[in-house]
Amino acid sequence: MDIIQLMKKYNFTENETKAYISLLQYSNMSGYEVSKQSGIPRSKIYNILEILLNKGAILSTQSQPIKYSAVPVDEFIAQLKISTSLDFENMENSLGEFNIQSKNPELWKINSYSNALTKLKLMLRQATSEVYIQIWENEIDNEILALLVAIEKKADKFILICFSENQHYNLPLKKYYKHGFEHAKIQEDNGRWLSAVIDNQVLFGSNINSDYDFVWTYNSTMVFLTKEFIIHDAYTAHILEKLGDHGKEVFGDDYAKVRDIY
């Protein structure tokens, strides 16, 4: 994302960002020099600099003529993180007064894979006792992996079934199963999918034919069905794992005959 657009998300205007970047590059400049380097009109630059001073993004000298310098990037980001964290805390406290905790049985649509993964992370943070997940290996980013590692240690029931197009099953977890039929499933369904039952809520869906269709719900029937679906996939994976070479003799090297049920 462009830095100007990114900074706008955190309440920095385009001119404020340009001024800050100019001071990062050249430092110890007068208002006139900042105006010249950043392309901001002189009629606006001193107001912009005053705003940046109030935001803690730059510093100024006490002597005349006044010189300006940017706060180092690491310090600027640290301040922004603290400010943002406090904003979120205040928002949570204020909105919490209106929050009615209800486990509505409706099915709520989630309109993208990235939003579905964000919802999964939130569910994992709230997890207490039961976690059942089917997920693609390359969707397990560092944050999801850290959450899974922590939850596996404390959850009473934990099952993870991993899909991998390249058969890369290398997770630092004890209780996970390799799906093994990814190519066949992709050919059948023409897409990818995600299923998760965490305590009493469920997230599931796919991007079949590039049409994102994910649902999150507390609906007890959907929780039961999705949990059973994941558990029975785990049964199959567990059986094939224990059969080893004998299983390949019976069902073929890629276990294709396991799917010959019609």
HUSULSUL-V381122 format. One record per residue. N is the residue number from 0. RES is the residue in one small letter. OMEGA is omega in whole degrees, 0 to 359 (999 if undefined). D_CENTER is the distance of its C-alpha to the mean C-alpha in whole Angstrom. Layout:
N;RES;OMEGA;D_CENTER / N;RES;OMEGA;D_CENTER
This chain:
0;m;177;17 / 1;d;186;20 / 2;i;180;21 / 3;i;178;23 / 4;q;179;20 / 5;l;180;17 / 6;m;178;20 / 7;k;179;21 / 8;k;182;18 / 9;y;170;19 / 10;n;172;23 / 11;f;180;24 / 12;t;179;27 / 13;e;180;27 / 14;n;177;31 / 15;e;179;29 / 16;t;179;27 / 17;k;180;30 / 18;a;180;32 / 19;y;180;29 / 20;i;178;29 / 21;s;179;33 / 22;l;173;33 / 23;l;184;31 / 24;q;189;33 / 25;y;175;36 / 26;s;174;36 / 27;n;182;39 / 28;m;172;40 / 29;s;177;42 / 30;g;178;41 / 31;y;181;43 / 32;e;177;42 / 33;v;178;38 / 34;s;182;39 / 35;k;184;41 / 36;q;185;38 / 37;s;183;35 / 38;g;178;37 / 39;i;180;37 / 40;p;181;40 / 41;r;181;42 / 42;s;183;43 / 43;k;193;39 / 44;i;185;38 / 45;y;175;39 / 46;n;178;38 / 47;i;181;34 / 48;l;178;35 / 49;e;178;36 / 50;i;179;33 / 51;l;175;31 / 52;l;180;33 / 53;n;178;32 / 54;k;179;29 / 55;g;183;29 / 56;a;180;28 / 57;i;178;32 / 58;l;176;35 / 59;s;178;39 / 60;t;175;42 / 61;q;184;45 / 62;s;176;47 / 63;q;354;49 / 64;p;182;48 / 65;i;175;44 / 66;k;182;42 / 67;y;179;38 / 68;s;180;35 / 69;a;169;31 / 70;v;179;30 / 71;p;186;28 / 72;v;183;24 / 73;d;178;23 / 74;e;178;25 / 75;f;180;24 / 76;i;179;20 / 77;a;178;21 / 78;q;181;23 / 79;l;178;20 / 80;k;180;18 / 81;i;180;20 / 82;s;181;21 / 83;t;179;18 / 84;s;179;17 / 85;l;178;21 / 86;d;180;20 / 87;f;180;17 / 88;e;178;20 / 89;n;179;22 / 90;m;180;21 / 91;e;180;19 / 92;n;182;23 / 93;s;181;25 / 94;l;181;23 / 95;g;179;23 / 96;e;183;27 / 97;f;187;26 / 98;n;176;24 / 99;i;182;25 / 100;q;178;24 / 101;s;180;25 / 102;k;183;23 / 103;n;182;24 / 104;p;179;25 / 105;e;175;24 / 106;l;184;21 / 107;w;184;19 / 108;k;173;18 / 109;i;197;14 / 110;n;175;15 / 111;s;179;12 / 112;y;181;10 / 113;s;177;7 / 114;n;177;8 / 115;a;179;9 / 116;l;176;6 / 117;t;178;4 / 118;k;179;8 / 119;l;180;8 / 120;k;178;6 / 121;l;178;9 / 122;m;180;11 / 123;l;179;11 / 124;r;182;12 / 125;q;186;15 / 126;a;179;16 / 127;t;189;20 / 128;s;185;22 / 129;e;180;21 / 130;v;176;18 / 131;y;186;18 / 132;i;165;16 / 133;q;186;16 / 134;i;177;14 / 135;w;185;14 / 136;e;183;14 / 137;n;173;13 / 138;e;181;9 / 139;i;178;9 / 140;d;184;8 / 141;n;181;9 / 142;e;179;7 / 143;i;181;8 / 144;l;179;11 / 145;a;179;12 / 146;l;180;11 / 147;l;180;13 / 148;v;181;16 / 149;a;184;17 / 150;i;181;17 / 151;e;183;19 / 152;k;187;22 / 153;k;185;22 / 154;a;176;21 / 155;d;179;25 / 156;k;183;23 / 157;f;175;21 / 158;i;174;21 / 159;l;175;18 / 160;i;186;19 / 161;c;173;18 / 162;f;177;18 / 163;s;180;19 / 164;e;182;21 / 165;n;181;23 / 166;q;176;23 / 167;h;180;21 / 168;y;184;21 / 169;n;181;20 / 170;l;179;18 / 171;p;181;19 / 172;l;179;20 / 173;k;188;23 / 174;k;174;22 / 175;y;183;21 / 176;y;176;23 / 177;k;183;23 / 178;h;172;23 / 179;g;182;26 / 180;f;187;26 / 181;e;184;23 / 182;h;179;26 / 183;a;180;28 / 184;k;179;25 / 185;i;178;24 / 186;q;180;27 / 187;e;190;28 / 188;d;179;25 / 189;n;179;24 / 190;g;180;20 / 191;r;185;17 / 192;w;181;16 / 193;l;178;14 / 194;s;178;16 / 195;a;171;15 / 196;v;182;17 / 197;i;187;17 / 198;d;186;20 / 199;n;177;21 / 200;q;184;18 / 201;v;174;17 / 202;l;179;14 / 203;f;178;16 / 204;g;185;16 / 205;s;171;17 / 206;n;180;17 / 207;i;181;21 / 208;n;177;23 / 209;s;179;20 / 210;d;184;20 / 211;y;183;17 / 212;d;181;18 / 213;f;182;15 / 214;v;173;17 / 215;w;182;16 / 216;t;170;19 / 217;y;184;21 / 218;n;188;24 / 219;s;179;26 / 220;t;179;27 / 221;m;176;24 / 222;v;181;23 / 223;f;183;26 / 224;l;181;26 / 225;t;177;22 / 226;k;179;23 / 227;e;178;26 / 228;f;180;25 / 229;i;180;22 / 230;i;182;25 / 231;h;171;28 / 232;d;178;26 / 233;a;176;25 / 234;y;182;29 / 235;t;180;30 / 236;a;181;28 / 237;h;179;30 / 238;i;181;33 / 239;l;178;33 / 240;e;181;31 / 241;k;179;34 / 242;l;177;37 / 243;g;182;36 / 244;d;179;39 / 245;h;178;41 / 246;g;178;38 / 247;k;178;38 / 248;e;182;41 / 249;v;189;41 / 250;f;182;38 / 251;g;184;38 / 252;d;180;36 / 253;d;179;33 / 254;y;183;34 / 255;a;184;34 / 256;k;176;37 / 257;v;183;35 / 258;r;181;34 / 259;d;186;37 / 260;i;183;38 / 261;y;999;39
